[in-house]
């Protein structure tokens, strides 16, 4: 990892907060601000677009027994107890996010238990009683947005098991939360969380629409903001600005929910929203491997294949995955039963890079329904250290120079000195396909440009590559003799062995199919690796490493990945 300057931190006192951010938090948490949230609460409520996404009955049954399992963590949930769970000290922050987001209402609903709705009502009432004042945990913008939508979509189900006073308590709390969310959105719109927040405002405005013209105007303004935002956030090629496959699912699902809610209210969705859905769906297909899961770029994990199928079905789009994503820079090579997905684009820009990985020019490969070459990936709920290390260039199937990330990952999570001038050329000839890619992420440090060429045969049985390390514009390397490592991370199901006196690696897939990797221009070996592509699992695996040094005149490593017939 590139060195970063130390970040000086100061601690503000509670009595007289000195930092503007601390002052703002103090004001938001005050009784005075809480009083302003209740002004002008609506008197009517109309639930729109009931939740039709499937829940997990197992999680619902566990919740009925007093525990919530969410994002890799389990903790007790006991409404009206002496230890309220909503801001419990020592609880995982990710678990608290899931708890306060109330997305688990659908799990309770689908448990089929007669007591589920009554428990949901008690938990909603307990939250309303305990968390009526703003806090950075329970009222954070993305958590607040998820909770508003979950409450509205499950209102009818809960109301059937509630006492007569529940509706008034529910509407009063919901209106206060909507007021704060609307104020919070004045700070600006960035990333996928902005889509979630605007969706929540649309749902709330539709729910309160019968209460007066103010909500009609608010709805029109929110839909206008949503349309303008998704027009620029969903890039022209259909990939979200964070360049993360799992966010393709998240954002497409949000927009489908907005479309469904507007349709149920007999309103036409904005044209920009419909166009964004049409762009997103084919690119979600673009990122799917033969097993139906997602490629592991920029914080992604394999994902829920059934959910992905359902999201695509509800999109109404049948457009197939394209070969290229010209704006974001991803490439897809498919031949026979082989599929290669490569990251040949620049990392996300500032503000969109909070989860971005330094994986420029990395690729993944699957054969039929089996993964062969992968990136290490990550998943929500993984330990913070794992999520950080999985962003490193070394956690990707690409080349690393001098054990240094191709884009610097700063202490606060954003990228600096990112791999720029990422260029790609593509050609197809008689069914064969090749990519010619390069980036200059190591130019400022070592005077090295990394060029990667990949060629896939027409039958998909032969993948060949070259990784070249040279000085820019034909000049000598500034700091020669730096070590490089070209890495091929293997899926945990792949069994690898060195062969031919260490000159090749044989890889066998669970189906019995086999592949062989040979290389020249570098030493070959097997090393340990880690795979975080499945939620809740840190799996040991292996990686093939090609190791050498970059002389002043540069060097090229050639490799060939060949299917073994018979």
C-alpha positions in Angstrom: 0.0 0.0 0.0 1.4 3.5 -0.8 2.3 5.5 2.2 -0.2 8.2 3.2 0.2 11.3 5.4 -0.9 11.0 9.0 -4.4 12.4 9.7 -4.5 14.6 12.7 -7.6 14.1 14.9 -9.1 16.3 17.6 -11.6 15.5 20.2 -14.4 18.0 20.9 -16.0 18.4 24.4 -19.6 17.6 24.9 -20.2 20.9 26.8 -19.0 23.2 24.0 -18.6 21.4 20.7 -15.9 23.2 18.6 -16.1 21.4 15.3 -19.0 22.3 12.9 -19.9 18.7 12.5 -20.1 18.2 16.3 -22.2 21.3 16.6 -24.6 20.0 14.0 -24.9 16.6 15.7 -25.5 18.3 19.0 -28.3 20.4 17.5 -29.9 17.5 15.7 -30.0 15.5 18.9 -31.5 18.3 20.9 -35.1 18.4 22.2 -35.7 21.6 20.2 -34.9 19.9 16.9 -37.0 16.9 17.8 -40.0 19.3 18.4 -39.6 20.8 14.9 -40.0 17.3 13.3 -43.6 17.0 14.6 -44.9 20.2 13.1 -47.7 19.8 10.6 -48.0 16.0 10.8 -50.4 14.6 8.3 -53.7 13.1 9.5 -54.2 10.5 6.7 -52.2 7.6 5.4 -52.5 5.3 2.4 -50.1 2.3 2.1 -48.7 2.0 -1.4 -47.2 -0.9 -3.3 -47.1 -3.7 -0.6 -43.7 -5.5 -0.4 -43.5 -8.3 -2.8 -39.9 -9.3 -2.4 -39.4 -12.7 -0.8 -38.2 -12.9 2.8 -36.2 -15.6 4.6 -38.5 -17.6 6.8 -35.6 -19.0 8.7 -34.5 -15.5 9.8 -38.1 -14.7 10.7 -38.4 -17.8 12.9 -35.2 -16.9 14.6 -36.5 -13.4 15.2 -39.6 -14.9 16.8 -37.3 -16.7 19.2 -35.6 -13.4 20.2 -32.6 -13.2 17.9 -31.9 -11.3 14.7 -29.4 -12.7 12.3 -28.2 -10.0 9.9 -25.0 -9.2 8.0 -23.0 -11.9 9.5 -23.9 -11.2 13.1 -26.5 -12.4 15.6 -27.8 -10.5 18.7 -30.8 -10.6 20.9 -33.9 -8.5 20.2 -36.2 -8.0 23.1 -38.8 -5.2 22.8 -39.8 -3.3 25.9 -36.7 -4.8 27.7 -34.3 -3.0 30.1 -31.6 -3.3 27.4 -33.1 -1.8 24.2 -31.4 -3.2 21.2 -31.5 -0.1 18.9 -28.3 1.4 20.0 -26.9 -1.4 22.1 -23.3 -0.9 23.2 -21.0 -3.5 21.9 -23.3 -4.6 19.1 -21.9 -4.8 15.5 -22.5 -1.5 13.6 -23.6 -3.6 10.6 -26.1 -5.5 12.8 -27.4 -2.2 14.2 -27.9 -0.9 10.7 -29.9 -3.9 9.7 -31.9 -3.9 12.9 -32.9 -0.2 12.6 -33.5 -0.5 8.9 -36.4 -3.0 9.5 -35.8 -4.8 6.3 -36.3 -8.0 8.3 -40.1 -7.3 8.4 -40.4 -9.3 5.2 -38.6 -12.2 7.0 -41.1 -12.1 9.8 -44.0 -11.8 7.4 -42.9 -14.8 5.4 -42.3 -16.9 8.5 -46.0 -17.8 8.4 -46.2 -17.6 12.1 -49.5 -16.2 13.5 -47.5 -14.2 16.1 -45.2 -12.5 13.6 -47.3 -9.4 12.9 -47.9 -8.8 16.6 -44.1 -9.0 17.2 -43.6 -6.5 14.3 -46.1 -4.1 15.9 -44.3 -4.3 19.3 -40.9 -3.7 17.7 -42.2 -0.7 15.7 -43.8 0.7 18.8 -40.7 0.1 20.9 -38.5 1.9 18.3 -41.0 4.8 18.2 -40.8 5.1 22.0 -37.1 4.7 22.4 -35.8 6.5 19.3 -38.0 9.6 19.0 -34.9 11.8 19.1 -32.3 12.0 16.4 -29.1 9.9 16.8 -26.3 9.2 14.3 -27.0 5.4 14.6 -30.7 5.1 14.2 -31.4 8.2 12.1 -28.5 7.9 9.6 -29.7 8.7 6.2 -29.4 5.3 4.5 -30.9 3.5 7.6 -33.7 6.0 7.8 -34.6 5.5 4.1 -34.7 1.8 4.4 -36.9 2.0 7.5 -39.4 4.4 6.0 -39.9 2.1 3.0 -40.1 -1.1 5.1 -42.7 0.5 7.5 -44.9 1.7 4.6 -44.8 -1.5 2.7 -45.7 -3.6 5.7 -48.3 -1.3 7.3 -51.4 -3.2 6.2 -49.9 -6.5 7.4 -49.0 -5.0 10.8 -52.2 -3.0 11.2 -54.3 -6.2 11.0 -52.7 -7.3 14.3 -52.5 -3.9 16.0 -54.5 -2.1 18.6 -56.8 0.8 17.4 -54.2 3.5 18.4 -51.4 2.0 16.4 -52.3 3.9 13.2 -52.0 7.3 14.8 -48.6 6.4 16.5 -47.3 5.0 13.3 -48.3 8.0 11.1 -46.9 10.5 13.6 -43.5 8.7 13.8 -43.3 8.1 10.0 -44.1 11.8 9.3 -41.3 13.0 11.6 -38.8 10.6 9.9 -39.9 11.8 6.5 -39.3 15.5 7.6 -35.8 14.8 8.7 -34.9 12.8 5.6 -36.2 15.6 3.4 -33.9 18.0 5.3 -31.0 15.6 5.1 -31.2 15.4 1.4 -30.5 19.1 1.1 -26.8 18.3 1.7 -26.6 16.7 -1.8 -26.9 13.4 -3.6 -24.0 11.0 -3.9 -24.0 7.3 -4.8 -26.5 4.5 -4.5 -27.6 5.7 -1.0 -29.1 8.8 -2.7 -31.3 6.6 -4.9 -32.5 4.8 -1.7 -33.2 8.1 0.1 -35.2 9.6 -2.9 -37.1 6.3 -3.2 -38.1 6.6 0.5 -39.3 10.2 0.0 -41.4 9.1 -3.0 -43.0 6.3 -0.9 -43.7 8.7 2.0 -45.2 11.4 -0.3 -47.4 8.9 -2.0 -48.5 7.6 1.4 -49.5 11.1 2.6 -50.7 12.4 -0.7 -54.3 12.7 0.3 -53.4 15.1 3.1 -52.9 18.1 0.9 -51.1 19.9 -1.9 -47.8 20.1 0.0 -47.2 16.4 -0.5 -48.2 16.7 -4.2 -45.5 19.4 -4.7 -43.0 17.4 -2.7 -43.6 14.3 -4.8 -43.2 16.3 -8.0 -39.9 17.8 -6.8 -38.6 14.4 -5.5 -39.4 12.7 -8.8 -37.7 15.5 -10.7 -34.5 15.1 -8.5 -34.6 11.3 -8.9 -34.9 11.6 -12.7 -32.0 14.0 -13.0 -29.8 12.0 -10.6 -30.2 8.6 -12.2 -29.6 10.1 -15.6 -26.0 11.0 -14.6 -25.5 8.3 -11.9 -26.4 5.4 -14.2 -23.7 5.8 -16.8 -24.6 5.8 -20.5 -23.4 2.2 -20.8 -25.7 1.1 -17.9 -23.2 0.7 -15.1 -23.6 2.6 -11.9 -21.0 5.2 -11.1 -19.3 3.2 -8.3 -18.6 0.5 -10.9 -19.7 -2.3 -8.5 -21.7 -5.3 -9.7 -23.6 -5.8 -6.5 -24.9 -2.2 -6.7 -26.3 -3.0 -10.1 -28.7 -5.2 -8.2 -29.4 -2.7 -5.4 -30.1 0.3 -7.6 -32.1 -1.6 -10.2 -34.3 -3.0 -7.4 -34.8 0.5 -5.9 -35.9 1.9 -9.2 -38.3 -1.1 -9.8 -39.8 -0.4 -6.4 -40.4 3.3 -7.3 -41.9 2.3 -10.7 -44.2 -0.2 -8.9 -45.3 2.4 -6.3 -46.1 5.0 -8.9 -48.0 2.5 -11.0 -50.1 1.4 -8.0 -50.9 5.1 -7.5 -51.8 5.4 -11.2 -49.0 7.7 -11.9 -46.5 7.6 -14.7 -42.8 7.1 -13.7 -40.3 9.7 -15.0 -38.9 8.9 -18.4 -35.3 9.1 -17.0 -36.2 6.4 -14.4 -37.6 4.1 -17.1 -34.5 4.7 -19.3 -32.2 3.9 -16.3 -34.0 0.6 -15.7 -33.6 -0.3 -19.4 -29.8 0.5 -19.2 -29.2 -1.3 -15.9 -30.7 -4.7 -16.6 -28.5 -5.8 -19.5 -25.4 -4.7 -17.6 -26.5 -6.8 -14.6 -26.5 -9.7 -17.0 -23.0 -8.6 -18.2 -21.6 -9.2 -14.7 -23.0 -12.7 -14.2 -20.8 -15.7 -14.5 -22.0 -19.1 -15.7 -23.1 -20.1 -12.2 -25.5 -17.1 -12.2 -23.5 -15.2 -9.5 -21.8 -11.9 -9.9 -18.2 -11.1 -10.8 -16.2 -9.8 -7.9 -15.1 -6.3 -8.7 -15.2 -3.2 -6.4 -16.6 -4.7 -3.2 -18.9 -7.3 -4.8 -19.7 -10.8 -3.7 -21.4 -13.6 -5.7 -24.9 -12.5 -4.5 -28.3 -14.2 -4.2 -28.8 -15.9 -7.6 -32.6 -16.3 -7.0 -33.0 -12.6 -6.2 -30.9 -11.6 -9.3 -33.2 -13.7 -11.4 -36.3 -12.1 -9.9 -34.9 -8.5 -10.3 -34.2 -9.2 -14.0 -37.6 -10.7 -14.5 -39.3 -7.7 -13.0 -37.3 -5.3 -15.0 -39.1 -6.4 -18.1 -35.9 -6.2 -20.1 -34.8 -9.2 -22.3 -31.8 -7.4 -23.8 -28.7 -9.7 -23.6 -25.5 -8.7 -22.0 -23.3 -6.6 -24.4 -19.6 -7.3 -25.1 -18.3 -4.0 -23.7 -19.1 -1.2 -21.3 -17.5 1.6 -23.2 -18.0 4.4 -20.5 -17.0 2.4 -17.4 -14.4 0.3 -19.2 -15.4 -3.3 -18.4 -15.0 -6.0 -21.1 -16.6 -9.4 -21.6 -15.2 -12.2 -23.7 -17.4 -15.3 -24.3 -16.6 -18.3 -26.4 -17.8 -21.9 -26.1 -18.4 -22.4 -22.4 -15.7 -20.0 -21.3 -16.4 -16.5 -20.0 -13.9 -13.8 -19.2 -14.8 -10.5 -17.5 -12.1 -7.8 -17.3 -11.8 -4.4 -15.5 -10.2 -2.2 -18.2 -11.5 1.1 -16.9 -10.4 3.9 -14.6 -11.4 3.6 -10.9 -14.5 5.5 -9.8 -14.2 9.3 -9.3 -14.1 11.2 -6.1 -17.2 10.7 -4.0 -17.9 7.3 -5.7 -14.8 5.6 -4.6 -15.6 4.7 -0.9 -15.7 1.0 -1.7 -13.6 0.9 -4.8 -10.8 -1.6 -5.2 -7.4 -1.1 -6.7 -8.0 -3.9 -9.2 -7.3 -2.2 -12.5 -6.8 -4.7 -15.4 -7.9 -7.7 -13.2 -10.0 -10.4 -14.8 -12.2 -13.3 -13.8 -12.9 -16.5 -15.8 -15.5 -19.2 -15.5 -16.0 -22.4 -17.5 -19.6 -23.3 -17.9 -21.1 -23.1 -14.4 -17.8 -23.3 -12.6 -15.5 -20.4 -11.6 -11.8 -20.8 -12.3 -9.9 -17.5 -12.0 -11.4 -15.0 -9.5 -10.7 -11.9 -7.5 -10.8 -12.3 -3.7 -14.1 -10.3 -3.3 -15.7 -9.2 0.0 -19.1 -9.3 1.6 -21.1 -7.2 4.0 -20.4 -8.4 7.5 -16.8 -9.4 6.9 -14.3 -8.1 9.4 -13.3 -4.5 8.8 -9.6 -5.6 8.3 -10.6 -8.2 5.7 -12.8 -5.6 3.8 -9.8 -3.3 3.8 -7.2 -5.8 2.6 -9.5 -7.1 -0.1 -9.3 -3.7 -1.8 -5.6 -4.2 -2.4 -4.3 -4.9 -5.9 -2.8 -8.1 -4.5 -6.3 -9.4 -3.9 -7.1 -9.3 -7.6 -6.1 -11.4 -10.6 -3.7 -8.8 -12.1 -0.1 -7.6 -11.7 1.4 -5.9 -8.7 4.7 -4.0 -8.7 6.8 -3.7 -5.6 3.9 -4.9 -3.4 2.2 -1.5 -4.1 -1.4 -0.8 -4.9 -2.0 0.5 -8.4 -4.3 3.1 -6.8 -3.6 4.4 -3.3 -6.3 3.5 -0.7 -6.2 6.3 1.9 -6.8 5.9 5.6 -10.3 7.4 5.2 -11.2 4.9 2.4 -11.1 7.0 -0.8 -8.6 6.5 -3.6 -5.7 8.8 -4.4 -3.1 8.7 -7.1 -5.5 6.3 -8.9 -4.5 4.3 -12.0 -5.2 6.8 -14.8 -5.0 6.8 -18.5 -6.5 3.3 -18.6 -6.7 2.4 -22.3 -8.3 -0.6 -24.0 -8.6 -1.8 -27.6 -10.7 -4.8 -28.6 -10.8 -6.9 -31.7 -12.8 -9.9 -32.9 -11.6 -12.2 -35.7 -13.2 -15.5 -36.8 -14.7 -16.0 -33.4 -11.5 -15.3 -31.5 -11.4 -12.2 -29.3 -8.6 -10.1 -27.8 -8.1 -7.2 -25.5 -5.1 -4.8 -25.4 -5.2 -2.8 -22.1 -2.8 -0.6 -20.1 -2.7 1.7 -17.1 -0.1 4.1 -15.6 -0.8 3.6 -11.9 2.9 2.8 -11.3 4.3 5.6 -13.5 4.7 8.3 -10.9 6.5 5.9 -8.4 8.6 3.7 -10.7 8.3 5.0 -14.2 6.4 1.8 -15.2 3.4 1.3 -17.3 1.5 -2.0 -17.1 0.2 -3.4 -20.3 -2.0 -6.5 -20.5 -3.1 -8.4 -23.6 -5.6 -11.2 -23.5 -6.7 -13.5 -26.3 -9.6 -16.0 -26.2 -9.9 -18.7 -28.9 -13.1 -19.2 -30.8 -13.9 -22.5 -29.0 -13.1 -21.0 -25.6 -10.5 -23.7 -24.8 -7.4 -21.4 -25.0 -6.9 -18.2 -23.1 -3.5 -16.5 -23.7 -2.0 -13.4 -22.1 0.9 -11.1 -22.0 1.8 -8.8 -19.1 4.3 -6.1 -20.1 6.1 -3.7 -17.8 7.9 -0.9 -19.6 8.7 2.8 -19.3 6.2 5.4 -20.6 6.5 6.3 -24.3 9.4 3.9 -24.9 11.6 5.5 -22.3 13.6 3.4 -19.8 12.1 2.5 -16.4 12.9 5.1 -13.8 13.4 2.8 -10.9 14.4 -0.6 -12.3 14.7 -4.0 -10.6 11.4 -3.7 -8.9 9.7 -7.0 -8.2 6.5 -7.8 -10.0 3.9 -10.5 -9.3 1.2 -11.6 -11.8 -1.5 -13.2 -9.7 -4.2 -15.7 -10.7 -6.5 -16.3 -7.7 -8.3 -19.6 -7.9 -11.8 -20.3 -6.7 -11.8 -22.5 -3.6 -13.4 -25.4 -5.5 -10.4 -25.6 -7.9 -7.6 -28.1 -7.0 -4.2 -27.0 -8.2 -0.9 -28.8 -8.5 2.5 -27.9 -9.9 3.6 -30.0 -12.8 6.4 -30.3 -15.4 9.1 -29.5 -12.8 7.3 -26.4 -11.8 6.9 -25.1 -15.3 3.1 -25.5 -15.3 0.1 -25.7 -13.0 -2.7 -28.2 -13.4 -6.2 -27.1 -12.2 -9.1 -29.5 -11.8 -12.7 -28.3 -11.4 -15.4 -30.1 -9.4 -16.9 -31.4 -12.6 -13.7 -33.2 -13.5 -12.7 -30.8 -16.2 -9.1 -29.7 -16.2 -7.1 -26.6 -17.2 -3.3 -26.0 -17.5 -1.4 -22.8 -17.0 2.1 -22.3 -18.5 4.2 -19.2 -18.5 7.5 -17.8 -19.6 9.4 -14.7 -18.5 8.9 -15.3 -14.8 9.2 -17.9 -12.1 6.0 -19.8 -11.3 4.6 -21.0 -8.0 1.5 -21.6 -5.9 0.7 -19.5 -2.8 -2.1 -19.3 -0.3 -5.1 -17.0 -0.9 -8.4 -16.1 0.6 -11.9 -16.0 -1.0 -14.7 -13.8 0.4 -17.2 -14.2 -2.4 -19.8 -15.9 -0.3 -21.6 -14.1 2.6 -20.5 -15.3 6.0 -17.6 -17.4 4.7 -13.8 -16.7 4.7 -12.5 -19.6 2.6 -8.9 -20.6 2.1 -7.8 -21.1 -1.5 -4.7 -20.8 -3.7 -3.3 -18.5 -6.2 -0.8 -19.0 -9.0 2.0 -16.4 -8.9 4.4 -15.4 -11.7 7.3 -13.5 -10.1 10.1 -11.5 -11.6 11.9 -8.2 -11.8 11.5 -5.2 -14.1 14.8 -4.2 -15.7 15.5 -0.8 -17.1 14.5 -1.8 -20.6 11.2 -3.4 -19.4 10.0 -7.0 -19.5 7.2 -9.2 -20.8 5.6 -12.3 -19.2 3.7 -14.6 -21.5 1.1 -17.1 -20.2 -1.4 -19.6 -21.6 -4.4 -21.1 -19.9 -5.5 -24.2 -21.8 -8.4 -26.6 -21.4 -7.2 -30.2 -21.2 -9.4 -32.4 -23.4 -10.5 -35.9 -22.4 
